[in-house]
Structure formats: structure tokens, C-alpha cells
């Protein structure tokens, strides 16, 4: 096994801060409180920082390291079905789609949440409906993400959650 530094501190702090902020806001905090709004602003700031870091951050944090690719994602699904194992140092092709999905979905959550607080949309029902739909979508996406991480950790024999804590992946020898 080779221990390789993959996730920088910015990516790891962003990831776990987002897990905490979204989880608390979605599952614990009353959505009619100012605290809910402030945590929502925190989520927006975190996502904004991650987007910026996707352009100027370390190699595996950059969006250029994991462009969305349907062909590569189909290859990964085929590999999974056939029992082949290709280890990716950064995000996998399917993982890339999940990252983009979560970033865009969280932006919709934040934008729709903010719209509900504006005078222009006061009393309108669609911002709240969009907000609730987007939150449920993120919750389902998070569940799929966690299940995929567990599945891929076992399939590839790489502890992916530990890598997101320590920053290092223990990669099998070639």
C-alpha cells in the first residue's frame, strides 16, 4: 500500500462543516427560526468557498481534475458490474457527478430559502415548495453518496471516509 496525500485541509474542513451545517439545519433546527437562516447563509458561504477552491485549490480539489463525463461514468458502472477495479486518486466519474449535483442542489436550497425572506416573494408558495423539494433532493443525494462511499470503499478496499478525515488515501500497489 502507498499512502498518498489527496484531500487538502480546505476540502476536508468544507466537507465536514457542510455535513454538520446541512444536517443540523435539515434535521434538528426549527425552520422558522433566525438560526435556521444563519446556518443557511453558512451553507451558502461554504458552497461559495468550495466553488472558488474548485478553480484555485490543490490538484484534486480543482474541477478540472474531475470533469463530468457520461462515458467515464458508464465505464465505471460497467467496471462495477463486471467486478473490475480501477482506483481513482481523486473523485471517481460517478463521484464527480455527485459533487456537481450537491453543489447545484445546495445553491437551489439556499436561493429558494433566501427568496422566501424577501418582500418580492412574500406570500408566494413556489419558493417554499422549491426549497422543500431541493432539501429532500439533497437528503436523497446525501444518502446515495454515503451508500456509494461505503460500497466503493469495500469494492476497492480503500477506506474513503478515513481519507476525507486524514487527507490521505492508502492506495494499493500497482
LOGUBA-807195 format. One line per 2 residues: for each residue x, y, z of N, C-alpha, C, O, CB. Coordinates in nm, 2 decimals. Glycine has a CB too. Layout:
BEGIN
X Y Z X Y Z X Y Z X Y Z X Y Z | ...
This chain:
BEGIN
0.08 -0.12 0.00 0.00 0.00 0.00 0.09 0.12 0.00 0.19 0.13 0.07 -0.10 0.00 0.12 | 0.04 0.22 -0.07 0.11 0.35 -0.08 0.01 0.45 -0.02 -0.10 0.46 -0.05 0.15 0.39 -0.22
0.06 0.54 0.07 -0.01 0.64 0.14 0.01 0.77 0.06 0.12 0.82 0.05 0.02 0.66 0.29 | -0.10 0.82 0.00 -0.09 0.94 -0.09 -0.18 1.05 -0.04 -0.29 1.03 -0.01 -0.12 0.91 -0.23
-0.12 1.17 -0.03 -0.20 1.29 0.01 -0.29 1.33 -0.10 -0.24 1.36 -0.21 -0.10 1.41 0.05 | -0.42 1.33 -0.08 -0.52 1.36 -0.18 -0.60 1.48 -0.14 -0.61 1.57 -0.22 -0.61 1.24 -0.20
-0.66 1.48 -0.03 -0.76 1.59 0.01 -0.69 1.69 0.10 -0.64 1.66 0.21 -0.88 1.53 0.08 | -0.68 1.81 0.06 -0.62 1.92 0.13 -0.71 1.96 0.25 -0.83 1.92 0.25 -0.59 2.04 0.04
-0.66 2.04 0.34 -0.74 2.08 0.46 -0.87 2.16 0.42 -0.97 2.15 0.49 -0.66 2.16 0.55 | -0.86 2.24 0.32 -0.98 2.32 0.28 -1.09 2.23 0.24 -1.21 2.25 0.28 -0.94 2.42 0.16
-1.06 2.13 0.16 -1.16 2.03 0.11 -1.22 1.96 0.23 -1.34 1.94 0.24 -1.10 1.93 0.01 | -1.14 1.91 0.32 -1.18 1.83 0.43 -1.27 1.92 0.53 -1.37 1.87 0.58 -1.07 1.77 0.51
-1.22 2.04 0.56 -1.30 2.13 0.65 -1.43 2.16 0.59 -1.53 2.17 0.65 -1.21 2.25 0.69 | -1.43 2.20 0.46 -1.55 2.23 0.38 -1.65 2.11 0.40 -1.76 2.12 0.43 -1.52 2.26 0.23
-1.60 1.99 0.36 -1.68 1.87 0.36 -1.75 1.85 0.50 -1.88 1.83 0.50 -1.60 1.75 0.32 | -1.67 1.84 0.60 -1.73 1.81 0.73 -1.81 1.93 0.79 -1.91 1.90 0.86 -1.62 1.77 0.83
-1.78 2.05 0.76 -1.86 2.17 0.80 -1.99 2.17 0.73 -2.09 2.20 0.79 -1.78 2.30 0.77 | -1.99 2.13 0.60 -2.12 2.12 0.53 -2.20 2.01 0.58 -2.32 2.03 0.60 -2.09 2.10 0.38
-2.14 1.90 0.61 -2.22 1.78 0.67 -2.29 1.83 0.80 -2.41 1.81 0.82 -2.12 1.66 0.70 | -2.21 1.90 0.88 -2.27 1.94 1.01 -2.38 2.05 0.99 -2.49 2.04 1.04 -2.16 2.00 1.10
-2.35 2.15 0.91 -2.44 2.26 0.89 -2.57 2.21 0.82 -2.68 2.24 0.87 -2.38 2.37 0.80 | -2.56 2.14 0.71 -2.68 2.10 0.64 -2.76 2.00 0.73 -2.88 2.00 0.74 -2.64 2.03 0.51
-2.68 1.90 0.79 -2.75 1.81 0.88 -2.83 1.87 0.99 -2.94 1.83 1.02 -2.65 1.71 0.93 | -2.77 1.96 1.06 -2.83 2.03 1.17 -2.95 2.11 1.12 -3.06 2.10 1.18 -2.73 2.12 1.25
-2.93 2.18 1.01 -3.04 2.26 0.96 -3.16 2.18 0.91 -3.28 2.22 0.93 -2.99 2.35 0.85 | -3.13 2.07 0.85 -3.24 1.98 0.79 -3.31 1.90 0.89 -3.42 1.87 0.88 -3.18 1.90 0.68
-3.23 1.86 1.00 -3.28 1.75 1.09 -3.31 1.80 1.23 -3.39 1.74 1.30 -3.19 1.64 1.09 | -3.25 1.91 1.27 -3.26 1.95 1.41 -3.32 2.09 1.43 -3.42 2.10 1.52 -3.12 1.95 1.48
-3.28 2.19 1.36 -3.32 2.32 1.39 -3.46 2.35 1.33 -3.49 2.30 1.22 -3.22 2.42 1.32 | -3.54 2.42 1.40 -3.68 2.46 1.36 -3.66 2.55 1.24 -3.59 2.65 1.25 -3.76 2.53 1.47
-3.73 2.52 1.13 -3.70 2.60 1.01 -3.77 2.74 1.01 -3.76 2.82 0.91 -3.76 2.53 0.89 | -3.84 2.77 1.11 -3.89 2.91 1.13 -3.81 3.00 1.21 -3.86 3.11 1.26 -4.03 2.90 1.18
-3.69 2.97 1.24 -3.60 3.05 1.33 -3.49 3.12 1.25 -3.46 3.09 1.14 -3.54 2.96 1.43 | -3.44 3.22 1.32 -3.33 3.30 1.26 -3.21 3.21 1.25 -3.13 3.23 1.16 -3.30 3.43 1.35
-3.19 3.12 1.35 -3.08 3.03 1.35 -3.08 2.95 1.22 -2.97 2.92 1.16 -3.08 2.94 1.47 | -3.19 2.90 1.18 -3.21 2.83 1.05 -3.15 2.91 0.93 -3.08 2.86 0.85 -3.35 2.78 1.03
-3.19 3.04 0.93 -3.15 3.13 0.83 -2.99 3.15 0.83 -2.93 3.15 0.73 -3.22 3.26 0.84 | -2.94 3.17 0.95 -2.80 3.19 0.96 -2.72 3.07 0.92 -2.61 3.08 0.86 -2.76 3.23 1.11
-2.77 2.95 0.96 -2.70 2.83 0.91 -2.71 2.81 0.76 -2.62 2.77 0.70 -2.76 2.70 0.99 | -2.83 2.86 0.71 -2.84 2.86 0.56 -2.74 2.95 0.49 -2.68 2.91 0.39 -2.98 2.90 0.52
-2.72 3.07 0.55 -2.61 3.16 0.50 -2.47 3.09 0.51 -2.39 3.11 0.42 -2.61 3.29 0.57 | -2.45 3.02 0.62 -2.33 2.95 0.64 -2.31 2.84 0.53 -2.20 2.83 0.47 -2.32 2.88 0.78
-2.41 2.77 0.50 -2.41 2.67 0.39 -2.37 2.74 0.26 -2.29 2.69 0.18 -2.54 2.59 0.38 | -2.44 2.85 0.23 -2.41 2.92 0.11 -2.26 2.97 0.10 -2.20 2.96 0.00 -2.50 3.05 0.09
-2.21 3.02 0.21 -2.07 3.06 0.21 -1.98 2.95 0.19 -1.88 2.96 0.12 -2.04 3.13 0.35 | -2.01 2.83 0.26 -1.93 2.71 0.24 -1.93 2.67 0.09 -1.82 2.64 0.04 -1.98 2.60 0.33
-2.04 2.66 0.03 -2.05 2.62 -0.11 -1.98 2.72 -0.20 -1.91 2.68 -0.29 -2.20 2.61 -0.15 | -1.99 2.85 -0.17 -1.92 2.95 -0.25 -1.77 2.94 -0.24 -1.70 2.95 -0.34 -1.96 3.09 -0.20
-1.72 2.91 -0.12 -1.58 2.89 -0.10 -1.53 2.76 -0.17 -1.43 2.76 -0.23 -1.55 2.87 0.05 | -1.62 2.66 -0.17 -1.58 2.53 -0.24 -1.58 2.56 -0.39 -1.49 2.50 -0.46 -1.68 2.42 -0.21
-1.67 2.64 -0.44 -1.67 2.67 -0.59 -1.54 2.74 -0.62 -1.47 2.71 -0.72 -1.79 2.75 -0.63 | -1.50 2.84 -0.54 -1.38 2.91 -0.57 -1.26 2.82 -0.56 -1.17 2.82 -0.64 -1.36 3.03 -0.46
-1.26 2.73 -0.46 -1.15 2.64 -0.44 -1.14 2.54 -0.55 -1.04 2.48 -0.58 -1.17 2.56 -0.30 | -1.26 2.52 -0.62 -1.26 2.43 -0.74 -1.18 2.49 -0.86 -1.15 2.41 -0.95 -1.40 2.40 -0.78
-1.15 2.61 -0.85 -1.07 2.68 -0.96 -0.93 2.71 -0.91 -0.84 2.71 -1.00 -1.14 2.80 -1.00 | -0.90 2.73 -0.78 -0.77 2.77 -0.74 -0.71 2.68 -0.64 -0.59 2.70 -0.60 -0.78 2.91 -0.68
-0.78 2.58 -0.60 -0.73 2.49 -0.50 -0.62 2.39 -0.54 -0.57 2.40 -0.65 -0.84 2.41 -0.44 | -0.60 2.29 -0.46 -0.50 2.19 -0.49 -0.55 2.10 -0.60 -0.66 2.11 -0.65 -0.47 2.10 -0.36
-0.46 2.02 -0.65 -0.49 1.94 -0.78 -0.62 1.87 -0.77 -0.70 1.88 -0.86 -0.38 1.84 -0.80 | -0.65 1.78 -0.67 -0.77 1.70 -0.67 -0.89 1.78 -0.63 -1.00 1.73 -0.64 -0.75 1.58 -0.58
-0.87 1.90 -0.58 -0.99 1.98 -0.54 -1.04 2.06 -0.67 -1.15 2.11 -0.67 -0.95 2.08 -0.43 | -0.96 2.07 -0.77 -1.00 2.15 -0.89 -1.10 2.08 -0.97 -1.09 1.96 -0.99 -0.87 2.18 -0.97
-1.20 2.15 -1.02 -1.30 2.09 -1.11 -1.24 2.03 -1.23 -1.29 1.93 -1.29 -1.40 2.20 -1.15 | -1.12 2.08 -1.28 -1.06 2.03 -1.39 -1.01 1.89 -1.37 -0.98 1.81 -1.46 -0.94 2.12 -1.44
-0.99 1.85 -1.24 -0.95 1.71 -1.21 -1.06 1.61 -1.22 -1.04 1.49 -1.23 -0.89 1.71 -1.07 | -1.19 1.66 -1.21 -1.30 1.56 -1.22 -1.41 1.62 -1.30 -1.52 1.65 -1.25 -1.35 1.53 -1.08
-1.39 1.64 -1.43 -1.49 1.69 -1.52 -1.61 1.59 -1.53 -1.58 1.47 -1.53 -1.44 1.73 -1.66 | -1.73 1.63 -1.54 -1.84 1.54 -1.56 -1.83 1.47 -1.69 -1.81 1.53 -1.80 -1.98 1.61 -1.54
-1.84 1.34 -1.69 -1.83 1.26 -1.82 -1.93 1.14 -1.81 -1.91 1.05 -1.73 -1.68 1.21 -1.84 | -2.02 1.15 -1.90 -2.12 1.03 -1.91 -2.05 0.91 -1.95 -2.08 0.80 -1.90 -2.23 1.07 -2.00
-1.96 0.92 -2.05 -1.88 0.80 -2.10 -1.80 0.74 -1.98 -1.81 0.61 -1.97 -1.79 0.84 -2.21 | -1.73 0.82 -1.91 -1.65 0.76 -1.80 -1.74 0.71 -1.69 -1.70 0.61 -1.63 -1.56 0.87 -1.74
-1.85 0.77 -1.67 -1.95 0.72 -1.57 -2.00 0.58 -1.61 -2.02 0.49 -1.53 -2.06 0.82 -1.54 | -2.03 0.57 -1.74 -2.08 0.44 -1.79 -1.97 0.33 -1.77 -2.00 0.22 -1.74 -2.13 0.45 -1.93
-1.85 0.37 -1.80 -1.73 0.28 -1.78 -1.72 0.24 -1.64 -1.70 0.12 -1.61 -1.60 0.35 -1.83 | -1.74 0.33 -1.55 -1.73 0.29 -1.40 -1.84 0.20 -1.37 -1.82 0.10 -1.29 -1.74 0.42 -1.32
-1.97 0.22 -1.42 -2.08 0.13 -1.39 -2.05 -0.01 -1.45 -2.08 -0.11 -1.38 -2.21 0.18 -1.45 | -1.99 -0.01 -1.57 -1.96 -0.14 -1.63 -1.85 -0.21 -1.55 -1.86 -0.33 -1.53 -1.91 -0.12 -1.78
-1.75 -0.14 -1.50 -1.65 -0.19 -1.42 -1.71 -0.25 -1.29 -1.67 -0.36 -1.25 -1.54 -0.09 -1.39 | -1.80 -0.18 -1.23 -1.86 -0.23 -1.11 -1.94 -0.36 -1.13 -1.93 -0.45 -1.05 -1.95 -0.12 -1.05
-2.01 -0.36 -1.25 -2.09 -0.48 -1.28 -2.01 -0.60 -1.31 -2.04 -0.72 -1.28 -2.18 -0.45 -1.39 | -1.89 -0.58 -1.37 -1.80 -0.69 -1.41 -1.70 -0.73 -1.31 -1.64 -0.84 -1.33 -1.73 -0.65 -1.54
-1.69 -0.66 -1.20 -1.60 -0.69 -1.09 -1.46 -0.64 -1.11 -1.37 -0.67 -1.03 -1.59 -0.84 -1.08 | -1.44 -0.56 -1.22 -1.31 -0.50 -1.24 -1.29 -0.38 -1.14 -1.39 -0.33 -1.09 -1.29 -0.45 -1.39
-1.17 -0.35 -1.11 -1.14 -0.24 -1.01 -1.04 -0.15 -1.07 -0.93 -0.18 -1.10 -1.10 -0.30 -0.88 | -1.08 -0.02 -1.09 -0.99 0.08 -1.13 -1.00 0.18 -1.01 -1.10 0.24 -0.98 -1.03 0.15 -1.26
-0.88 0.21 -0.96 -0.87 0.30 -0.84 -0.84 0.44 -0.90 -0.75 0.46 -0.98 -0.76 0.25 -0.74 | -0.92 0.54 -0.85 -0.90 0.68 -0.88 -0.84 0.75 -0.76 -0.88 0.73 -0.65 -1.04 0.74 -0.92
-0.74 0.83 -0.79 -0.67 0.90 -0.68 -0.77 1.01 -0.62 -0.78 1.02 -0.50 -0.54 0.97 -0.73 | -0.83 1.08 -0.71 -0.93 1.18 -0.67 -1.07 1.13 -0.67 -1.10 1.02 -0.63 -0.92 1.31 -0.75
-1.16 1.21 -0.73 -1.30 1.17 -0.74 -1.32 1.07 -0.86 -1.25 1.08 -0.96 -1.39 1.29 -0.76 | -1.41 0.97 -0.84 -1.44 0.88 -0.95 -1.53 0.96 -1.04 -1.59 1.06 -1.01 -1.51 0.75 -0.90
-1.56 0.90 -1.16 -1.65 0.97 -1.26 -1.79 0.99 -1.20 -1.86 1.09 -1.21 -1.66 0.89 -1.39 | -1.84 0.88 -1.13 -1.97 0.89 -1.07 -1.97 0.99 -0.95 -2.06 1.06 -0.93 -2.02 0.76 -1.02
-1.86 0.99 -0.88 -1.84 1.08 -0.77 -1.84 1.22 -0.81 -1.89 1.31 -0.74 -1.71 1.05 -0.69 | -1.78 1.25 -0.93 -1.78 1.38 -0.99 -1.92 1.43 -1.01 -1.96 1.55 -0.98 -1.70 1.39 -1.12
-2.01 1.35 -1.07 -2.15 1.39 -1.09 -2.22 1.42 -0.96 -2.30 1.51 -0.95 -2.22 1.28 -1.16 | -2.18 1.34 -0.85 -2.25 1.37 -0.72 -2.20 1.50 -0.67 -2.28 1.57 -0.61 -2.21 1.25 -0.63
-2.07 1.53 -0.68 -2.02 1.66 -0.63 -2.10 1.78 -0.70 -2.14 1.87 -0.64 -1.87 1.67 -0.66 | -2.11 1.77 -0.84 -2.17 1.88 -0.91 -2.32 1.88 -0.87 -2.38 1.99 -0.86 -2.16 1.85 -1.06
-2.38 1.77 -0.86 -2.52 1.76 -0.82 -2.54 1.83 -0.68 -2.63 1.91 -0.66 -2.57 1.61 -0.81 | -2.46 1.79 -0.58 -2.47 1.85 -0.45 -2.45 2.00 -0.45 -2.52 2.08 -0.38 -2.38 1.78 -0.35
-2.35 2.05 -0.52 -2.32 2.19 -0.52 -2.44 2.27 -0.58 -2.48 2.36 -0.53 -2.19 2.22 -0.61 | -2.49 2.22 -0.70 -2.60 2.29 -0.76 -2.73 2.28 -0.68 -2.80 2.38 -0.67 -2.63 2.23 -0.90
-2.75 2.16 -0.62 -2.87 2.15 -0.54 -2.87 2.23 -0.42 -2.97 2.29 -0.38 -2.89 2.00 -0.50 | -2.75 2.24 -0.35 -2.74 2.33 -0.23 -2.76 2.48 -0.27 -2.81 2.55 -0.19 -2.60 2.30 -0.17
-2.71 2.51 -0.39 -2.73 2.65 -0.43 -2.88 2.68 -0.45 -2.93 2.79 -0.42 -2.66 2.68 -0.57 | -2.96 2.58 -0.50 -3.10 2.59 -0.52 -3.17 2.60 -0.38 -3.26 2.68 -0.36 -3.16 2.48 -0.59
-3.12 2.52 -0.28 -3.18 2.53 -0.15 -3.15 2.67 -0.09 -3.25 2.73 -0.03 -3.11 2.42 -0.06 | -3.03 2.72 -0.10 -3.00 2.85 -0.04 -3.08 2.96 -0.11 -3.13 3.05 -0.05 -2.85 2.88 -0.05
-3.08 2.96 -0.25 -3.15 3.07 -0.32 -3.30 3.07 -0.29 -3.36 3.17 -0.27 -3.13 3.05 -0.47 | -3.36 2.95 -0.29 -3.50 2.94 -0.26 -3.53 2.98 -0.11 -3.63 3.04 -0.09 -3.56 2.80 -0.29
-3.44 2.94 -0.02 -3.46 2.98 0.12 -3.45 3.13 0.13 -3.53 3.19 0.20 -3.36 2.92 0.20 | -3.36 3.20 0.06 -3.35 3.34 0.07 -3.47 3.41 0.00 -3.52 3.51 0.06 -3.22 3.39 -0.01
-3.52 3.35 -0.11 -3.63 3.41 -0.18 -3.75 3.42 -0.08 -3.83 3.51 -0.09 -3.67 3.34 -0.30 | -3.77 3.32 0.00 -3.88 3.32 0.10 -3.87 3.43 0.20 -3.97 3.47 0.26 -3.88 3.18 0.17
-3.76 3.49 0.22 -3.74 3.60 0.31 -3.75 3.74 0.25 -3.75 3.84 0.32 -3.61 3.59 0.38 | -3.77 3.75 0.12 -3.77 3.88 0.05 -3.91 3.93 0.04 -4.01 3.85 0.04 -3.71 3.87 -0.09
-3.93 4.06 0.04 -4.06 4.12 0.02 -4.12 4.08 -0.12 -4.24 4.07 -0.13 -4.05 4.27 0.03 | -4.03 4.07 -0.22 -4.08 4.04 -0.35 -4.16 3.91 -0.36 -4.25 3.89 -0.44 -3.97 4.04 -0.45
-4.12 3.81 -0.28 -4.18 3.68 -0.29 -4.26 3.65 -0.16 -4.29 3.53 -0.14 -4.08 3.58 -0.31 | -4.29 3.75 -0.08 -4.36 3.73 0.05 -4.50 3.68 0.01 -4.57 3.74 -0.07 -4.37 3.86 0.13
-4.54 3.57 0.07 -4.67 3.51 0.05 -4.68 3.42 -0.08 -4.78 3.35 -0.09 -4.77 3.62 0.03 | -4.58 3.42 -0.16 -4.57 3.32 -0.27 -4.54 3.18 -0.22 -4.46 3.17 -0.13 -4.46 3.37 -0.38
-4.61 3.09 -0.28 -4.59 2.95 -0.23 -4.47 2.88 -0.30 -4.41 2.79 -0.24 -4.72 2.87 -0.25 | -4.45 2.92 -0.43 -4.35 2.84 -0.50 -4.21 2.84 -0.45 -4.14 2.74 -0.46 -4.35 2.89 -0.64
-4.16 2.95 -0.39 -4.02 2.94 -0.33 -4.01 2.84 -0.22 -3.91 2.77 -0.20 -3.98 3.08 -0.28 | -4.12 2.83 -0.13 -4.12 2.73 -0.02 -4.13 2.59 -0.08 -4.06 2.50 -0.03 -4.23 2.76 0.07
-4.21 2.57 -0.18 -4.22 2.44 -0.24 -4.09 2.40 -0.31 -4.04 2.28 -0.29 -4.33 2.44 -0.35 | -4.02 2.49 -0.37 -3.89 2.46 -0.44 -3.79 2.43 -0.33 -3.71 2.34 -0.34 -3.85 2.58 -0.52
-3.79 2.51 -0.22 -3.70 2.49 -0.11 -3.71 2.35 -0.05 -3.61 2.28 -0.03 -3.72 2.60 0.00 | -3.84 2.31 -0.02 -3.86 2.18 0.04 -3.82 2.07 -0.06 -3.76 1.97 -0.02 -4.01 2.17 0.08
-3.85 2.08 -0.19 -3.82 1.98 -0.29 -3.66 1.97 -0.30 -3.61 1.86 -0.30 -3.87 2.02 -0.42 | -3.60 2.09 -0.30 -3.45 2.08 -0.31 -3.39 2.02 -0.19 -3.29 1.95 -0.20 -3.40 2.23 -0.33
-3.44 2.05 -0.07 -3.39 1.99 0.06 -3.40 1.84 0.05 -3.31 1.77 0.08 -3.46 2.05 0.18 | -3.52 1.80 0.01 -3.54 1.65 0.00 -3.45 1.59 -0.10 -3.40 1.48 -0.08 -3.69 1.62 -0.04
-3.43 1.66 -0.21 -3.33 1.61 -0.31 -3.19 1.59 -0.26 -3.12 1.49 -0.28 -3.33 1.70 -0.44 | -3.15 1.70 -0.18 -3.01 1.69 -0.12 -3.01 1.58 -0.02 -2.91 1.50 -0.02 -2.98 1.83 -0.05
-3.11 1.56 0.06 -3.11 1.45 0.15 -3.10 1.31 0.09 -3.02 1.23 0.13 -3.24 1.45 0.24 | -3.17 1.29 -0.02 -3.16 1.17 -0.10 -3.02 1.15 -0.16 -2.97 1.05 -0.16 -3.27 1.16 -0.21
-2.97 1.27 -0.21 -2.84 1.26 -0.27 -2.73 1.23 -0.17 -2.64 1.15 -0.19 -2.81 1.40 -0.34 | -2.75 1.28 -0.05 -2.65 1.25 0.06 -2.66 1.11 0.10 -2.56 1.04 0.11 -2.68 1.34 0.19
-2.78 1.05 0.11 -2.80 0.91 0.13 -2.73 0.83 0.02 -2.66 0.73 0.05 -2.94 0.87 0.14 | -2.75 0.86 -0.10 -2.69 0.79 -0.21 -2.54 0.80 -0.21 -2.46 0.71 -0.23 -2.74 0.84 -0.35
-2.49 0.92 -0.17 -2.34 0.95 -0.16 -2.28 0.86 -0.05 -2.18 0.80 -0.07 -2.32 1.09 -0.13 | -2.35 0.85 0.07 -2.29 0.77 0.18 -2.29 0.62 0.14 -2.19 0.55 0.16 -2.38 0.80 0.30
-2.40 0.58 0.08 -2.41 0.44 0.04 -2.30 0.40 -0.07 -2.24 0.30 -0.06 -2.55 0.40 -0.02 | -2.28 0.50 -0.16 -2.18 0.48 -0.26 -2.04 0.48 -0.20 -1.95 0.40 -0.25 -2.19 0.59 -0.37
-2.01 0.56 -0.11 -1.88 0.56 -0.04 -1.86 0.43 0.03 -1.75 0.38 0.02 -1.87 0.68 0.06 | -1.96 0.38 0.10 -1.94 0.25 0.17 -1.92 0.14 0.07 -1.83 0.06 0.09 -2.07 0.22 0.26
-2.00 0.14 -0.04 -1.99 0.04 -0.14 -1.85 0.04 -0.21 -1.78 -0.06 -0.22 -2.10 0.05 -0.25 | -1.81 0.16 -0.25 -1.68 0.17 -0.32 -1.56 0.15 -0.22 -1.46 0.10 -0.27 -1.67 0.31 -0.38
-1.57 0.18 -0.10 -1.47 0.15 0.00 -1.45 0.00 0.01 -1.33 -0.05 0.01 -1.50 0.21 0.14 | -1.56 -0.07 0.01 -1.54 -0.22 0.02 -1.50 -0.28 -0.11 -1.41 -0.36 -0.11 -1.68 -0.28 0.06
-1.55 -0.23 -0.22 -1.52 -0.28 -0.35 -1.37 -0.26 -0.39 -1.30 -0.35 -0.44 -1.61 -0.22 -0.46 | -1.32 -0.14 -0.36 -1.19 -0.10 -0.39 -1.09 -0.13 -0.28 -0.96 -0.12 -0.31 -1.18 0.04 -0.43
-1.14 -0.16 -0.16 -1.05 -0.19 -0.05 -0.97 -0.06 -0.01 -0.85 -0.07 0.02 -0.96 -0.31 -0.08 | -1.04 0.05 -0.02 -0.98 0.18 0.02 -1.08 0.25 0.12 -1.19 0.26 0.08 -0.94 0.27 -0.10
-1.03 0.29 0.23 -1.12 0.35 0.33 -1.14 0.49 0.29 -1.06 0.58 0.33 -1.05 0.34 0.47 | -1.24 0.52 0.22 -1.27 0.66 0.17 -1.31 0.75 0.28 -1.26 0.87 0.27 -1.38 0.65 0.06
-1.39 0.71 0.37 -1.42 0.81 0.48 -1.29 0.85 0.56 -1.28 0.97 0.59 -1.52 0.75 0.58 | -1.20 0.76 0.59 -1.08 0.79 0.66 -1.00 0.89 0.57 -0.94 0.98 0.63 -1.00 0.66 0.69
-1.00 0.87 0.44 -0.92 0.96 0.36 -0.98 1.11 0.37 -0.90 1.20 0.36 -0.93 0.92 0.21 | -1.11 1.12 0.38 -1.17 1.25 0.40 -1.15 1.31 0.54 -1.17 1.43 0.56 -1.32 1.25 0.37
-1.10 1.23 0.63 -1.07 1.28 0.76 -0.92 1.32 0.77 -0.88 1.42 0.81 -1.10 1.18 0.87 | -0.83 1.22 0.72 -0.69 1.24 0.73 -0.63 1.32 0.61 -0.53 1.38 0.62 -0.62 1.11 0.74
-0.70 1.31 0.49 -0.64 1.37 0.37 -0.56 1.27 0.29 -0.53 1.30 0.17 -0.55 1.48 0.41 | -0.53 1.15 0.34 -0.45 1.05 0.28 -0.53 0.93 0.23 -0.62 0.88 0.31 -0.34 1.01 0.37
-0.51 0.88 0.11 -0.56 0.76 0.07 -0.45 0.65 0.07 -0.34 0.67 0.02 -0.62 0.77 -0.08 | -0.49 0.54 0.12 -0.40 0.42 0.12 -0.43 0.34 -0.01 -0.52 0.27 -0.02 -0.41 0.33 0.25
-0.34 0.37 -0.11 -0.37 0.31 -0.24 -0.29 0.18 -0.26 -0.18 0.16 -0.21 -0.32 0.41 -0.35 | -0.36 0.08 -0.32 -0.29 -0.05 -0.34 -0.18 -0.03 -0.44 -0.18 0.05 -0.53 -0.39 -0.15 -0.40
-0.08 -0.12 -0.42 0.04 -0.11 -0.51 0.00 -0.16 -0.65 -0.09 -0.24 -0.66 0.15 -0.20 -0.45 | 0.06 -0.10 -0.75 0.02 -0.13 -0.89 0.06 -0.27 -0.92 0.03 -0.31 -1.04 0.09 -0.04 -0.98
